Structures are given as structure tokens and as C-alpha cells.
Amino acid sequence: MAQTSQKLTSSYLHVPHKRPCSGKTTGQLFNERANNNPDKEMYVFYADKERKTYKQMQDESQQFARGLLKLGLKKGDTLGIWGGNHYEWLLAYLASFQIGVITVHMRMDFPLSVQPKIIQKLGIKVIVLMRSPSDLCDKACQVIPELAVNSAENLNCQGTPTLRYVINAETTKCRCESLFLFLH
């Protein structure tokens, strides 16, 4: 296939296929699946001893999405997810689909010195910290020194001026907003 120098004006790629593209968003597809199969198990995280049905995940992700809206996030804003794969990771990801928020997966293998640049360059407004690795809150405090002395709401960070909130899935280790508050 020859490359062209035409400017792209659309993100839709048409490839002839028997099954046409639906044109639905991932959030719409997820809600459709949850409505059609509410009691079907969506996932099992064996290590965390967690099981969720589509309906449970839909309800909890919508509740978390409402919490993000209360923080002032809106369609097109950027949410950072930092940490290992757990229930909260999937919850934040699905909630972002519900409200049209862009999700950035913050890589744990990047040096800490690079993280503030990523936060600023991508305009991340909220970061959700996962429960692992166990030293993630310490790392977050190194990247965002204001977390060590302030609460994690309405942050005013010199190195990351776009960042407003940090939400922590592990409620006992950080001064961050607790994920628990968004789910209850």
C-alpha cells in the first residue's frame, strides 16, 4: 500500500467486511452488553478474590463516573490511571467511557522524573492510584510533592499545574481522596 501525503480528516477506516462497523462507542457497547446480560459474570480477579457481573460493573462505573463529574471532569478531559491491574483500574476505565473522558495509562516503568512532564503534557486533571504496587503512594508523593502536605483535592501543583485531584484505591496509605467515597 502506497503512502499518501493527504491530511487525515477522519478517524474512521473502512475495510470491506461482512459485518459493518456499528459506529457505537465503547461505553455504548458496554452498556448494551450489561443490559442484555446483567447477571452474566463480567470478570474474575482471582488474586483480589473479586467477581463482578455486568450489571454490578455498570452500576459501579456509573456511580464512579458521577463522582468524576462532581470533581469537574467533563468530556475531553484527561484522567490518569496509575498502577497494577485491579478492579479499580477497570472501574476507572469504564467510568471514563461513560462520560467521554480520555484515559491515560501511566506506565509504572517510566522514571519518576518523567511522570510530571507526562501529567503536564497530556493535561491530566485527575489521577487514580491503584492498590499496587505497595509503594505507589510514596512514588506519587515524589512526583507530586504537594500530596505530602496537602489533601488531594483542588491541588495547586507547581510541577503539574493541570492536576487537580488524586484518588487512591488504597484508603490507608495516602492523604489522597479515597475511591471509597466515590462508591458509597
C-alpha positions in Angstrom: 0.0 0.0 0.0 1.5 3.3 -1.0 1.6 6.1 1.5 -0.2 9.4 0.6 0.6 12.8 1.8 -3.1 13.7 2.2 -4.1 15.2 5.5 -6.3 12.9 7.6 -9.7 14.4 8.4 -11.4 11.4 9.9 -10.5 8.6 12.3 -12.8 6.1 10.6 -11.2 3.4 8.5 -13.4 1.5 6.1 -12.3 -2.0 5.3 -14.8 -4.1 3.4 -16.2 -6.8 5.7 -19.3 -8.8 6.0 -20.1 -7.2 9.4 -20.1 -3.4 9.1 -18.7 -1.1 11.8 -21.5 -0.3 14.3 -20.4 3.3 14.9 -21.0 2.9 18.6 -18.7 4.0 21.3 -17.0 1.6 23.7 -19.3 2.9 26.5 -22.4 2.3 24.4 -21.3 -1.2 23.6 -20.5 -1.9 27.3 -23.9 -0.6 28.4 -25.7 -2.6 25.7 -23.9 -5.8 26.9 -24.7 -5.1 30.5 -28.4 -4.5 29.7 -28.5 -7.7 27.6 -26.6 -9.9 30.1 -27.0 -8.3 33.5 -26.3 -11.4 35.6 -23.5 -12.8 33.5 -20.1 -12.7 35.2 -18.0 -10.0 33.5 -14.7 -10.7 35.1 -12.9 -12.6 37.9 -9.8 -11.2 39.5 -8.6 -14.3 41.3 -5.7 -12.7 43.2 -8.1 -10.0 44.6 -10.9 -12.5 45.2 -13.3 -10.3 43.2 -16.1 -11.3 40.9 -18.5 -8.9 39.2 -21.4 -9.3 36.9 -22.0 -6.9 34.0 -24.8 -5.2 36.0 -22.7 -4.7 39.1 -19.9 -3.2 37.0 -22.3 -1.0 35.1 -23.8 0.4 38.3 -20.4 0.9 40.0 -18.8 2.5 36.9 -21.7 4.9 36.5 -21.5 5.8 40.2 -17.8 6.5 39.8 -18.4 8.5 36.7 -20.9 10.7 38.7 -18.1 11.2 41.2 -15.7 12.3 38.5 -18.3 14.7 37.1 -18.7 16.2 40.7 -14.9 16.9 40.6 -15.5 18.9 37.5 -14.3 16.5 34.8 -16.1 16.8 31.5 -16.0 15.2 28.1 -12.5 15.6 26.6 -10.7 16.0 29.9 -7.9 13.6 30.8 -7.8 11.0 33.6 -4.6 9.2 34.5 -4.7 5.6 35.8 -1.5 4.6 37.6 -0.8 1.2 39.0 -1.4 -2.5 38.5 -4.4 -4.2 37.1 -7.1 -4.4 39.7 -10.9 -3.9 39.9 -10.3 -0.2 40.4 -8.4 0.0 37.1 -11.3 -1.4 35.2 -13.8 0.7 37.2 -11.9 3.9 36.3 -11.6 2.9 32.7 -15.3 2.1 32.3 -16.3 5.2 34.1 -14.2 7.3 31.7 -16.2 5.8 28.8 -19.5 6.8 30.5 -18.6 10.5 30.4 -16.2 10.8 27.4 -13.1 11.3 29.4 -9.7 10.5 27.8 -7.9 7.8 29.7 -4.1 7.8 30.0 -2.4 4.6 31.4 0.6 5.9 33.3 3.4 3.5 32.9 5.0 2.3 36.1 8.3 1.5 34.4 8.9 5.2 33.4 11.3 7.0 35.7 9.6 9.2 38.3 11.3 12.3 37.0 9.4 11.8 33.7 5.9 11.5 35.3 5.4 15.2 36.0 6.2 16.0 32.3 3.7 13.4 31.2 1.0 14.8 33.5 1.6 18.3 32.3 2.0 17.5 28.6 -1.2 15.4 28.5 -3.2 17.8 30.7 -4.1 15.1 33.2 -6.6 16.6 35.7 -7.3 13.6 37.9 -5.1 10.6 38.7 -6.5 7.3 40.1 -3.8 5.3 42.0 -4.2 1.6 42.2 -3.6 -0.5 45.3 -0.4 -2.0 43.9 2.5 -1.8 43.8 2.6 -1.2 47.6 4.9 1.8 47.3 2.8 3.6 44.7 1.6 6.3 47.2 5.3 7.0 48.1 6.1 7.3 44.4 3.1 9.6 43.9 4.3 11.9 46.7 7.7 12.0 45.0 6.1 13.0 41.7 3.6 15.4 43.3 5.3 16.7 46.5 2.2 18.7 47.4 0.5 15.4 48.3 2.7 15.0 51.3 1.5 18.2 52.9 -2.0 18.9 51.4 -5.1 16.9 50.9 -5.5 15.6 47.4 -8.4 17.8 46.4 -8.0 21.0 44.4 -4.3 20.6 44.3 -2.2 23.6 43.2 1.0 21.9 42.0 3.8 23.9 40.6 5.3 21.0 38.6 1.9 19.7 37.4 -0.5 22.7 37.1 -3.3 20.8 35.3 -3.6 18.2 38.1 -6.5 18.9 40.4 -7.2 15.6 42.2 -5.6 12.3 43.1 -7.9 9.4 44.0 -6.5 6.4 45.8 -7.8 2.9 45.8 -5.8 2.0 48.9 -7.5 4.1 51.7 -5.0 3.6 54.4 -1.7 4.7 52.9 -2.1 8.2 51.4 -3.7 11.5 52.0 -5.5 11.2 48.7 -9.2 11.2 48.1 -10.4 7.7 48.8 -12.0 5.7 46.0 -14.4 4.5 48.7 -16.0 8.0 48.8 -17.0 7.7 45.1 -18.6 4.3 45.6 -20.7 4.9 48.7 
